[in-house]
Amino acid sequence: MRRTFLAKPVDMSKGFQDFFDTIGLTGGGLVTKGIAAVIAVIALRMMLQLSNDPKTAMRKGLAAVGTLFVAVILALYGDTLFSTVTDAKG
């Protein structure tokens, strides 16, 4: 006999606040992840549009890698970085 264990129902009566709590993000964290995703797409597009000239390709490639690095850091630590700005009082 096979037993099936179902998860307890989640109360979503508060709407988006409950939804963001279940996925572990705040509204600001979700926006930060979205901005990081857009920057990553821009960096990948920059990489795909490299020139045939080696000097220009190296400069544009390094700029694309730097942009991708910024996107990764923003995705990982963006909510922490921006929480100091949004929680400011005074």
C-alpha positions as CSV (number, residue, x, y, z in Angstrom):
1,M,0.0,0.0,0.0
2,R,1.4,3.4,-1.0
3,R,0.9,6.4,1.2
4,T,0.7,9.9,-0.2
5,F,1.7,12.8,2.0
6,L,0.2,16.1,0.9
7,A,1.6,19.5,2.0
8,K,-0.5,21.6,4.3
9,P,-2.5,24.2,2.5
10,V,-1.0,27.7,2.5
11,D,-3.1,30.7,3.5
12,M,-2.9,33.2,0.7
13,S,-5.5,35.6,2.0
14,K,-3.1,38.5,2.1
15,G,-2.3,38.3,-1.6
16,F,1.1,39.2,-2.9
17,Q,2.7,39.5,0.6
18,D,1.9,35.8,1.3
19,F,3.1,34.8,-2.2
20,F,6.4,36.6,-1.8
21,D,6.9,35.1,1.7
22,T,6.4,31.6,0.4
23,I,9.0,32.0,-2.4
24,G,11.4,33.8,0.0
25,L,11.4,37.2,-1.7
26,T,10.2,40.6,-0.9
27,G,8.8,42.9,-3.6
28,G,12.1,44.8,-3.7
29,G,14.0,41.5,-4.0
30,L,11.9,40.5,-6.9
31,V,12.5,43.8,-8.7
32,T,16.3,43.5,-8.0
33,K,16.3,40.0,-9.5
34,G,14.4,41.3,-12.5
35,I,16.9,44.1,-13.1
36,A,19.8,41.7,-12.8
37,A,18.1,39.4,-15.4
38,V,17.8,42.3,-17.8
39,I,21.4,43.3,-17.3
40,A,22.5,39.7,-17.9
41,V,20.6,39.6,-21.2
42,I,22.2,42.9,-22.2
43,A,25.7,41.4,-21.4
44,L,25.0,38.2,-23.4
45,R,23.8,40.3,-26.3
46,M,27.0,42.3,-26.1
47,M,29.0,39.1,-26.2
48,L,27.2,37.9,-29.3
49,Q,27.9,41.2,-31.2
50,L,31.7,41.1,-31.0
51,S,33.8,42.4,-33.9
52,N,36.2,40.6,-36.1
53,D,39.0,43.1,-35.2
54,P,40.9,41.6,-32.3
55,K,41.5,44.8,-30.4
56,T,37.9,45.9,-30.6
57,A,36.7,42.5,-29.8
58,M,38.9,42.3,-26.7
59,R,37.6,45.7,-25.4
60,K,34.0,44.9,-26.1
61,G,34.3,41.3,-24.7
62,L,35.8,42.6,-21.4
63,A,33.0,45.2,-21.2
64,A,30.5,42.4,-21.6
65,V,32.2,40.2,-19.0
66,G,32.2,43.1,-16.6
67,T,28.5,43.8,-17.2
68,L,27.7,40.1,-16.6
69,F,29.7,40.2,-13.4
70,V,27.7,43.2,-12.2
71,A,24.5,41.3,-13.0
72,V,25.6,38.3,-11.0
73,I,26.6,40.4,-8.0
74,L,23.3,42.3,-8.2
75,A,21.3,39.0,-8.4
76,L,23.2,37.5,-5.4
77,Y,23.5,40.6,-3.1
78,G,21.2,43.2,-4.6
79,D,18.5,42.9,-1.9
80,T,21.1,43.3,0.8
81,L,22.7,46.3,-1.0
82,F,19.4,48.1,-1.6
83,S,17.9,47.3,1.8
84,T,20.3,49.9,3.4
85,V,18.8,52.5,1.1
86,T,15.1,51.6,1.5
87,D,15.3,51.2,5.3
88,A,16.9,54.6,5.8
89,K,15.1,56.8,8.3
90,G,15.5,60.5,9.0
